[in-house]
């Protein structure tokens, strides 16, 4: 099993964005030693709870803190930007960390519609319907395969390099899965966002995959929400941090960070609130390490993949890091930080 990390750089109540970013960098360095396959950063805008609006900048810092783990975006919201600019950003990252950069691409806004409007690249910004063309153009910049008659054929995404980042299209529906199949690109399905129909969407992607000049066979990983601790009860409590974050966001309540377990236990929830929290709990994986391992393996089997990216959010950064450490131990990842399993995951 290949285990990876998706980090949204959460800001905890009482902490600062600086501390959240430092926690991300510290966790990446630890994950590199534990043997995780990749470390992806999410992009969110105008958020008081999630710190990373510029994953490409944070990835540059991360490149100097890690040696073996793949680093990348999960993802860059391409609909906000020009394909040439994104191509050059990721070529620069590839120059900083040769052979270990992933380029996860998404079409969600990463915020509300006003932020999305403000992020558009000028008055001639492409509508969301142009997203497949943006992806295609981005790939042609990276692979230098614009046809000679194309107006962009003489442009080069710099810095030049012998290799380019591995692209992944992020999906939580049939829409982006179909784009990945049509363009012949790897697919990362966000199970933590959309559980209903996920395995069916991924199967459709595999069945309808059209080999491209870049990839001749389909590739799939899945993103899940999971947390573990020394006891199932503690994992249950910690998981509530993310569930309450999503509850408050969905209710449009002002958020000032991820709340602690103690603060959450002191809160009064309505019946509808409790129902929402339990629904979120059913859509995530939580428990002691062996319980979580079994559930992750079962879910991976449903999607027919051995490549899983784990999102974990807690108020206490040390408890988040401990959860990932326990997963690495339970799955026996081969990291240099564990002497009995020396090596890397490749």
N, C-alpha and C positions, 0 to 999 in steps of 0.2 A: 504494500500500500504506500502510495506517495501522499504525504500530508504536507499541506502548505497553510499559510496564514493570510487572511484578509484583514487589514487593519483600517478602521475608520478614524483613528486617532481621537478617541472620545475625551472630552474635557470633563473632569469630575467636579462636582460642587466643592468649592473651597480650593480648587486648583486653577492654574492659569493655562492658556494655550501653550506657552513655552514649556510647562511641565508635561503637557500631553504629548508634545512633539518629542521631548527628550525620552519619554516613556516608550514611544514608538521606536526610536533609534536604539534604545537599550534592549527592547524585545527583539528587534531584528538581529542584533549582535548575538544574543543568546540563541535565537532560532538557528542561526548559522552554525553554531557549535553543536546544537542538538541533532541536526540532520534533517531539518525541514527542507522540502524541495524548492519552494519559492515563497517570496514575501511580496504581497500586492498591497498597494495603497489605493484607497477610494478617494473620489473627488466630490466634495460637497461645498456649496456656496451659501453665504449669508447665514451661517449657522453659529449659534452660541454654544452648541454642544459638541459638534464635530469639527476638529481644528484644521483639517487639511483641505485647503482649496486649491493647492498647487502641488499635486503629487510629483510632477517632474522635478521640482526643486528639492523636495524632500528625498527623492530617489537619488539625486546627485550626492547629497550628504550621506545617504545610506551606503552608497557604493564604496566609500572609504572606511566604513565601519564593518564591512562584511567581506568574505573571501570566496565562499563556495556557493552560497544560496543564490538562486535566481531572484532578481528584483524586478518589479514592474508595477503597472497600473491595473487597478481593478474597479473602475477603469477611468481613462480619460474620456470625457464627454465630447466626442468629436463634433457633434452638431453645433457646438459653440465656436469652433475654430476652423482655420483653413487647413486643408490636408498638408500643404507644403510646410507650414509652421510645425505641425505635429511630427512630420517626418524628420525635420531637422532637430527637433527636441530629442527624439528617440535615437537618432544617429549620434547625437552628442553623448547621451547616456551609454550607448553601446561603446563609444570611445573610452568612457570612464570605466566601464565594467565589461570588457569584451567577452562575448559568448555567454552572458548570463542575464540578458535583459528581455523581459516580456512586455508586450504592448497590448494590454487589454483595452478594447474600445467599446464605448457605450453610447446610446442615443438618448437616454433619459436626461432631464435637465440638471439633476443633482441639486435641485433647490425648487423654489416656487417659480411661477411664470414671469414675475417681474424681474427676478435675478437672471432668468434665462434671456429675457429681452435685453437686459443691460449688458450681457456677455457677448451678444452677437457681434461678429467681426465686420462692423460697418453697415452702411445702408443697403448693400447688395448681398447681405447674408442669405445663405441658402435655407429654404424651408426644410422641415424635418423630412419631407418626402424625398429630398435629395441625399439622405444619409447613405443609402447603398452606393451612390456614385462617389460620395466623399471617401468611403472606405476603399473603393476601387482605385480612385486617384491616389490615395495615400500609399497603397501597395505598389502602384506604378512608379511613384517617386522613390520608394525604398529600393525597388528592384531595377530601376532605370529601364522601364519597359514601355514608356510612352511611344506610340508609333511615330515615325519620322514626320508625318504630316500634321501631327498634333501641335497646337501652339505652345504647349509646355515641353516639347520634346528636348529642347536644349537647356532646360533648367535642371540643376542638380541639387538634391538635398544634401547639405553639408553638415558635418565633415564626412568626407568619403571614407568608406571602410569596406573590407572584404566581405563582411557579414552584416546582417541587419537584424533588428529585434524580432522575436517570434510574436506574431499577431494572434490575438484571441478576440472573438466577438462575444461580448457579454449579452446574455439573453435571459428573460424571465417569461417569455411567451413564444408563440409560434412565429411571430414577426421576425425577430432577429435570428432565430434558428433557421428560418428559411433563407435569410440573406447569407448566413454563413455557408449553408449548403450550396446556394447558387454560385457564390464566389469561390468556393473550394477552400474555406478557411477553418481553423480550429474553433470550437464552440465551448464557452464557459457558461454553464447554466446555473442561474441563481436560485437554487432550491430554497434558500432562506427567505426569498421574497415571494415566490410562487410555488406552492407545493402541488396544487391540483393540475394534473396532466403533465407534470414535468418529464417523467420517463417516456411518455408517449411523444412529446415534442422532440426529445433527444433521439428516439428511435426514428422518427420522421426525418430528422436531420441526417442520420446515418443512411437511411434508405434512399434519400434523394440527393446525397452528396455528389457534386460534380467535380471531378478532379481538375485542379487548376495548374498553372505553371509554377505555383508555389507549393502546393500540397497535393499528393496523389491519393491519400486516404484520410478519412475523417479522424479527428482527435477531439476528445471530450474530457472536461473536468467539471466538477460540480462544487458550488459554494453552499455551505451549510452554516447554521447557527448551532454552536455546541459549547458546552462548558463542563468541566469536571473539577472535583476537589477531593480531599481525603475521605469525605463521607458524602453520600447521596443527599443528605439533608442540607449540608452546606452548599453543595452545587445548586440545589433547588433555590436556596435563598439568593445566591449570587446571580443566578439566571434572571431573577426578577428585576434586576437593575436595568437590563435591556428591555424587558417587557413594559416596564413603567415608562421608560423613555419613549417607546413607540406609542403608548397610550396617550401621553401628554401631547405628543406631536399630532396624533390623529384628532385630538380634541381642540387643536389650535391654541393650546395653553403655552404661555411664555416659558421657555426652558432656560435654566441657568446652569446646566450641566447634569451629569449622571449622578443620581442620588444614591446615598449609601443604603445598605441593608437596614440599618437601624432607623434611618429616616423613613424608609418605605414602610417598615412595620408600624410606624407611628401614624401613618396616613389613613384617612378614611376613604374607602372606595365604595362606590355605588354598586348595585347588583350588575349593572351593565359593564362597569369597569372590571369587576371580578371576572365576568364572562369573557371579556376581551383578553385579560391577562392569561386566563386558562387556555384560550384559543392559541395565544402566542406560545404558551408552554408546550402545547401539543405539536406545534410546528417546529420546535427546536429539540435539541438533544441535550439532556442533562442527567447527571448521576455520578456514581463513583467511577473510577477509571475503567474497570472491566465492563460495566454497563454501557458506558459511552462507546467503548471500542466495538462492542457487539452491535450497537445501533448504527454506528458509522459504517461498519462492514455490510450490514443488511441493506442500508440505503445505497451504498456504492454498487451492490449487486443488482438492485432494482434499475440503476442507471447503466449498468454494464461498464463500469469504469473503475480503475484503481487509483484515480487521481482526484483527491478531495481537498478543497480549500476551506479552512475553518475560521469563522468569525466569532470572536469572544469579546464581550463588553462587560466590564465590572466597574464599580466605583473605585476600588482599590487597585492600583496598577500592579502591585506585587501579587495579588491574588489572580489577576489575569495571567501574569507571567507564569505563576505556579500551575495554572490549568494547562497551559501549553507544555510545560515541562513534564507534567504527569502523562499527557498524551504521548509525548516523545518516548517516555520510558515504557509505557504500556504497549505501544506499537513497535518498540525496539528499533527506533530509527537509528541509523548509523551515523552518528555525529562525533566530531572530535572531542566534544565535551564529555563523552561517555567512553571511558577507557576500554571497557569490555567490548565495545562495538565501534572500534576506530574506523575512520574513513568518512566518506560523504555519500550523499544520496544521488549525486549526479544529475 
